[in-house]
Amino acid sequence: PASIREALAETEDFKGLVGVYSFGFQRDPEKPLAVLRMTLPEPALVRVIYPRKVKLGVIFAKTGEAAQVNAMAFEAARYAAEEINRLGGVMGHRLELIEYDNESTVLGSRKAALQAVRDQVAAVIGASWSSHSSAMAPILQEARIPMVTPISTSPEVTRIGDCIFRACYTDRLQGRLLAEFALEELKARRAAVLINANSEYSLGLARCFRDRFSEKGQVILELDYLQSTTDFRSLLEKVQAAQPDVVFVPGYPRDSVYIIRQARQMGIQGALLGADGWNDVMYEYAGGELEGNFYSQHWHPEVPDERSRAFYERYSRKHSAFRGGLVALTYDTVRLIADAVRRAGSIQAQDIRAALAGTKDFQGITGRIEFDENRDPRSKPLVMVRFGKDKSEFYKWIHSNHPRDSREQSPMQAFGRNQRITEPGTGGGVVSLEPQPFLQCP
């Protein structure tokens, strides 16, 4: 009986003779209402009224380089929507997710955004990579459809317009705090930086790290590489000769794994430091060679926060694959939009946008969200993670004002392109980074 009761409670879209059955939190079916006009000898059907749904577009990669990690974003969005719908939806409306594959490309991201506009979604969740979000944002801005990216950290994304929001910190904050971590925690004074020349994310983050690190230390080497590069030995030979205290790699898993493995094979034993582009997927390709390196994240299952741990235990019972902050941020993003719908009292895009802009003290799994004038969260902590032998470990929080370690109270409760010089024939080379006045890192 208990199993049957549980299965009945999870009934969704069961097609019966009198309608489709999906149970709400009171275990009543959300069925269409038949409106009849009394006539003789029998009532005449006038129309059928269906409960309204809130259509949300979810744009991430299902194919291409980003697909493996982005699959977890789709799962998290579904989980959040199912959770909300089981509790009765928002104002009696069910959340309906329409998923789009951006094919891990800028063009695919534009196509997905255009289709979301044609499908008349009320809001969009996505994307993951900053370059993908930057491609989507102008289309959604023109259509006046609010977009919330869970994890795109480039400051330029939300500058596109007043319909574009983010749930995470920006690279301004991330780059500055990573530089402070390298200076204070790793005691580094000489840094090398390896930059993906094809990535808006990598370019901007490298600049913000360099600007802050240079105040107390020296960036002795800045080398770029193309996204298609797999052999990094020529660049790493320059790193080896320069003997930096730390090597900063603001990349994604694919290129970062090649760099770490080849660095260790060449005998480079210094600390490698990454950002939120790194995650546990890298263990599948580098294993124990990752051990001892640090990177920043937005969230980690081991953070000492009761709400966070309860979410992890609940979520992991259904989904075994759980890596990085993308899951928690996507979950927060769906709930944030649902909260905006509730506060707006409307399922119209323009009303949801206004409610999002007025968000105050939204308590998410990844921390408190309240938007500033650029529609970025005012204060989100950096979660520093250390690669262990076979799994990542929470290391400490770094708040925007000062570092916190695991013994302190949870803070969850309290660009333009660079000018580049590339060495012929190497796939990478020395970077000339000219300051851009419109992207100054604090």
Beta strands, then each sheet from edge to edge (+ up, - down):
strand 1: 14-16
strand 2: 19-21
strand 3: 33-37
strand 4: 44-49
strand 5: 53-60
strand 6: 94-101
strand 7: 123-126
strand 8: 147-149
strand 9: 164-166
strand 10: 190-196
strand 11: 218-225
strand 12: 246-249
strand 13: 271-274
strand 14: 294-297
strand 15: 362-364
strand 16: 367-369
strand 17: 382-387
strand 18: 392-398
strand 19: 403-405
strand 20: 428-430
sheet 1: 1+ 2-
sheet 2: 3+ 4-
sheet 3: 6+ 5+ 7+ 8+ 9+
sheet 4: 19+ 18- 17+ 14- 13- 12- 10- 11- 20+
sheet 5: 15+ 16-
end
